[in-house]
Amino acid sequence: MRQIFLDTETTGLEHKLGHRIIEIGCVEMYNRQLTNRHFHHYLNPDRDIDAGALAVHGISLEFLQDKPHFADIAEEFLDFIRGAELVIHNASFDIGFLNAELALLDMAPIKSVCHEVLDSLALAKELHPGKKNNLNALCERYGIDNSKRTLHGALLDAEILAEVYVAMTRGQESLIMEIDQGNSNPLEAALTPLPQDMQTETRQVRVVLKATDQELAEHDQLLASIQKESKGKCLWLKS
């Protein structure tokens, strides 16, 4: 599964009032592994930046004067996200701004290009109802280092979001691999005999590693934490 973690910074809070995107940051993940491919641009908005927005991201209009406009990078951006699942924290905000920028260029909206959009904020609220679920709170909850995040920055926030997402969805790795490889019945696939030549090679290198008592205790502790956070919905314990 190909996923793009995306964040934007803007001149203000309302695209309907003419506010514009001034930074886009995206990082690519494939099968829950970062690929080191990213997309990042600062953008000239051709308008003032609200004082409140400037206090959040610290990006000044003077800094943006020699940067490209959204129109200059639109095709490159769409090519980067094409066919992927977009993961965005508070997705309606960023998608609203992106669609507004695309509309100014008479281009189709985001959902016509990407596979789908996942709102990681909505996912976090399902996992942790009644708690703070902004990126800083989630980093603290999952033990993710965000010490470099003194101000908001689109690329840094996209990288942090990727780490947060992996932590929130821990345990899905095997399922995603099975889906991506087209295994309709994972158990049947696991029991399918290997070719004879591969069986011989496998017998020569097969090693079975058993978990230590400490690892088993840490595993139990993790499951207990997941059980508590999910209000008794830990599927591993149910199985």
C-alpha positions as CSV (number, residue, x, y, z in Angstrom):
1,M,0.0,0.0,0.0
2,R,1.4,3.4,-1.0
3,Q,0.6,6.2,1.4
4,I,1.4,9.9,1.3
5,F,1.5,11.8,4.6
6,L,0.7,15.5,3.9
7,D,0.6,18.8,5.7
8,T,0.2,22.4,4.6
9,E,0.8,25.9,6.1
10,T,-1.4,28.7,5.0
11,T,-1.9,32.5,5.2
12,G,-4.9,32.1,7.4
13,L,-7.7,29.8,8.5
14,E,-10.3,30.2,5.8
15,H,-9.7,29.5,2.1
16,K,-13.2,30.8,1.5
17,L,-11.9,34.3,2.5
18,G,-9.1,34.0,-0.1
19,H,-6.4,32.6,2.1
20,R,-3.7,30.6,0.3
21,I,-1.2,27.8,0.8
22,I,2.3,28.9,1.5
23,E,4.0,25.5,2.2
24,I,3.3,21.9,1.2
25,G,5.1,18.9,2.7
26,C,4.6,15.3,1.8
27,V,6.5,12.1,2.7
28,E,5.9,8.7,1.0
29,M,5.4,5.4,2.8
30,Y,5.1,2.0,1.1
31,N,3.9,-1.0,3.2
32,R,4.5,1.0,6.4
33,Q,8.1,1.8,5.5
34,L,9.2,5.3,4.7
35,T,10.8,5.4,1.2
36,N,12.8,8.6,1.7
37,R,10.9,10.2,-1.2
38,H,9.3,13.5,-0.3
39,F,7.7,16.5,-1.9
40,H,8.2,20.0,-0.4
41,H,7.8,23.5,-1.5
42,Y,7.3,27.0,-0.1
43,L,4.9,29.1,-2.1
44,N,4.3,32.7,-2.8
45,P,0.7,33.5,-1.9
46,D,0.5,37.0,-3.5
47,R,-1.3,38.2,-0.4
48,D,-0.7,39.1,3.3
49,I,-0.3,36.6,6.0
50,D,-2.5,36.9,9.1
51,A,-0.7,37.6,12.3
52,G,-2.2,34.6,14.0
53,A,-1.0,32.3,11.2
54,L,2.5,33.8,11.3
55,A,2.7,33.2,15.0
56,V,2.0,29.5,14.3
57,H,4.4,28.7,11.5
58,G,6.8,31.7,11.5
59,I,6.9,31.9,7.7
60,S,7.1,35.6,6.6
61,L,5.9,37.1,3.4
62,E,9.4,38.5,2.8
63,F,10.8,34.9,2.8
64,L,8.2,33.8,0.2
65,Q,8.7,36.6,-2.3
66,D,11.1,34.6,-4.5
67,K,9.3,31.3,-4.1
68,P,7.1,29.6,-6.8
69,H,3.4,30.0,-7.0
70,F,1.0,27.1,-6.6
71,A,0.4,27.0,-10.3
72,D,4.1,26.4,-10.9
73,I,4.2,23.2,-8.9
74,A,0.6,21.9,-9.2
75,E,1.4,19.2,-11.8
76,E,4.4,18.0,-10.0
77,F,2.4,17.8,-6.7
78,L,-0.5,15.9,-8.4
79,D,2.0,13.4,-10.0
80,F,3.5,12.8,-6.5
81,I,0.2,11.9,-4.8
82,R,-1.4,10.2,-7.8
83,G,-3.0,6.9,-6.8
84,A,-1.9,7.0,-3.2
85,E,-3.8,7.1,0.0
86,L,-3.4,10.5,1.6
87,V,-3.1,10.6,5.4
88,I,-3.7,14.1,6.8
89,H,-4.3,15.3,10.3
90,N,-7.6,17.3,10.3
91,A,-7.9,16.4,6.6
92,S,-10.9,18.8,5.9
93,F,-8.7,21.8,6.5
94,D,-5.9,20.8,4.1
95,I,-8.2,19.3,1.5
96,G,-10.3,22.5,1.5
97,F,-7.2,24.6,0.8
98,L,-5.8,22.3,-1.9
99,N,-9.1,22.1,-3.7
100,A,-9.4,25.9,-3.6
101,E,-6.0,26.2,-5.1
102,L,-6.8,23.6,-7.8
103,A,-10.2,25.3,-8.6
104,L,-8.3,28.6,-9.3
105,L,-6.5,26.7,-12.0
106,D,-9.6,24.9,-13.3
107,M,-8.2,21.6,-12.2
108,A,-10.0,18.6,-10.8
109,P,-10.2,18.2,-6.9
110,I,-7.8,16.1,-4.9
111,K,-10.1,13.0,-4.6
112,S,-10.1,12.6,-8.4
113,V,-6.3,12.1,-8.2
114,C,-5.6,10.1,-5.1
115,H,-6.9,6.7,-4.1
116,E,-8.6,8.0,-0.9
117,V,-8.1,10.4,2.0
118,L,-7.7,9.2,5.6
119,D,-8.1,11.7,8.4
120,S,-5.7,10.7,11.1
121,L,-7.4,13.1,13.6
122,A,-10.7,11.2,13.2
123,L,-8.8,8.0,13.8
124,A,-7.1,9.3,16.9
125,K,-10.4,10.5,18.3
126,E,-11.8,6.9,17.8
127,L,-8.8,5.5,19.7
128,H,-8.6,8.1,22.4
129,P,-12.1,9.7,22.9
130,G,-12.2,12.7,25.2
131,K,-8.5,13.3,25.0
132,K,-6.3,15.8,23.3
133,N,-5.4,14.4,19.8
134,N,-3.2,17.1,18.2
135,L,0.2,16.0,17.0
136,N,2.0,17.1,20.1
137,A,-0.4,15.2,22.4
138,L,-0.1,12.1,20.2
139,C,3.7,12.3,20.2
140,E,3.7,12.4,24.0
141,R,1.2,9.5,24.2
142,Y,3.3,7.3,21.9
143,G,6.7,8.4,22.9
144,I,7.7,10.0,19.7
145,D,10.4,12.7,19.7
146,N,9.0,16.0,18.5
147,S,11.6,18.2,20.1
148,K,12.4,19.9,16.8
149,R,8.8,21.1,16.5
150,T,9.1,24.5,18.0
151,L,7.0,26.0,15.2
152,H,4.7,24.3,12.7
153,G,6.4,23.3,9.5
154,A,4.7,21.2,6.7
155,L,7.5,18.8,6.0
156,L,8.4,18.2,9.6
157,D,4.8,17.7,10.6
158,A,4.3,15.3,7.7
159,E,7.3,13.2,8.9
160,I,6.0,13.3,12.5
161,L,2.5,12.3,11.4
162,A,3.9,9.3,9.6
163,E,5.5,8.1,12.9
164,V,2.3,8.8,14.8
165,Y,0.2,6.9,12.3
166,V,2.5,3.8,12.5
167,A,2.2,3.9,16.3
168,M,-1.6,4.3,16.2
169,T,-2.0,1.4,13.8
170,R,0.5,-0.9,15.3
171,G,-0.3,-4.5,14.6
172,Q,-1.6,-4.0,11.0
173,E,1.7,-4.8,9.3
174,S,0.9,-8.4,8.5
175,L,-2.6,-7.6,7.3
176,I,-1.4,-4.9,4.9
177,M,1.3,-7.2,3.5
178,E,-1.3,-9.9,2.9
179,I,-3.6,-7.5,1.1
180,D,-0.9,-6.0,-1.0
181,Q,0.3,-9.4,-2.1
182,G,-3.2,-10.5,-3.1
183,N,-3.6,-13.3,-0.5
184,S,-7.4,-13.8,-0.2
185,N,-6.8,-16.4,2.4
186,P,-3.7,-15.8,4.5
187,L,-4.0,-19.2,6.3
188,E,-4.3,-21.1,3.1
189,A,-1.3,-19.2,1.7
190,A,0.8,-20.0,4.8
191,L,0.0,-23.7,4.5
192,T,0.8,-24.0,0.7
193,P,3.8,-26.2,0.3
194,L,7.0,-24.7,-1.1
195,P,8.6,-26.0,-4.3
196,Q,10.9,-29.0,-3.7
197,D,14.1,-27.0,-4.3
198,M,13.0,-24.3,-1.9
199,Q,12.1,-26.8,0.8
200,T,15.6,-28.2,0.8
201,E,17.1,-24.7,1.1
202,T,14.7,-23.7,3.8
203,R,15.5,-26.7,6.0
204,Q,19.1,-25.8,5.9
205,V,18.6,-22.2,7.3
206,R,15.5,-22.5,9.4
207,V,16.0,-21.0,12.9
208,V,13.3,-20.8,15.6
209,L,13.7,-17.9,18.1
210,K,11.6,-18.0,21.2
211,A,10.7,-14.8,23.1
212,T,12.5,-14.3,26.4
213,D,10.6,-13.9,29.6
214,Q,11.3,-10.2,29.6
215,E,10.0,-9.8,26.0
216,L,6.8,-11.8,26.9
217,A,6.3,-9.5,29.9
218,E,6.7,-6.4,27.7
219,H,4.3,-7.8,25.2
220,D,1.7,-8.4,27.9
221,Q,2.2,-4.8,29.1
222,L,1.7,-3.5,25.6
223,L,-1.5,-5.4,25.1
224,A,-2.8,-4.2,28.5
225,S,-2.1,-0.6,27.4
226,I,-3.8,-1.1,24.0
227,Q,-6.8,-2.8,25.8
228,K,-7.1,0.3,28.1
229,E,-6.7,2.9,25.4
230,S,-9.3,1.1,23.1
231,K,-11.8,0.6,25.9
232,G,-11.6,-3.2,25.7
233,K,-11.4,-3.5,21.9
234,C,-7.9,-5.1,21.7
235,L,-8.4,-7.8,19.0
236,W,-5.3,-9.7,20.0
237,L,-6.7,-10.3,23.5
238,K,-10.1,-11.3,22.1
239,S,-8.4,-13.9,19.8
